[in-house]
């Protein structure tokens, strides 16, 4: 944290994955498009996906598709598994950010609403296991973000308490809500606009528009 604010480097930094460390919006948008289209529904636009696709599928799809949620999930993952690794792109400066956190002695973990096995496959594909100690995804914990369970799982056994020496860095309201629920420091990432109501209820303590700004905050 910045010296001027009287803060110190965090003991742990927990990162969201999609669109915090990697650019996966093109993949997510295509998966949603194929799902809606296959079910005979109007597909969301790219902007609608960016605004609404924030929860885990096990939480979101029953409300979206009702009794067809299981079918919708199968369609989504048929597309996902076909394209996700070949399209995976690190955000500019993400590798340098992780190396910086590691060299500063921070414990680094992922806390994502991407299914855990898929999350770990993407992390391994990029070769980032040398920096990231643990990756907690959807269905790994009893509940997914915005519940605090994944943060507690990411810290379990480390001896690090869930307090403001732990940063939760993410680009969606679910990340902010999760940080508040767990009692860690909420850090908003990216330039996406969120509703004033959400930001007033769950205000980020820090905001970085990109990986380079987050390195500067550290």
Buried (B, 14 or more C-beta within 10 A) or exposed (E): BEEEEEBEBBBBBBBBBBBBBBBBBEBBBBBBBBBBEBBEEEBBEBEEBBBEBBBBBBBBBBEBBEEBBEBBBEBBBEBBEBBBBEEBEBBEBBBEBBBBBBEEEBBBBBBBBBBBEBBBBBBEEBEBEEBBBBBBBBBBBEBBBBBBBBBBBBBEEBEBEBEBBBBBBBBBBBBBBBBBBBBBBBBBBBEEEBEEEBBEEBEBBBBBEBBEBBBEBB
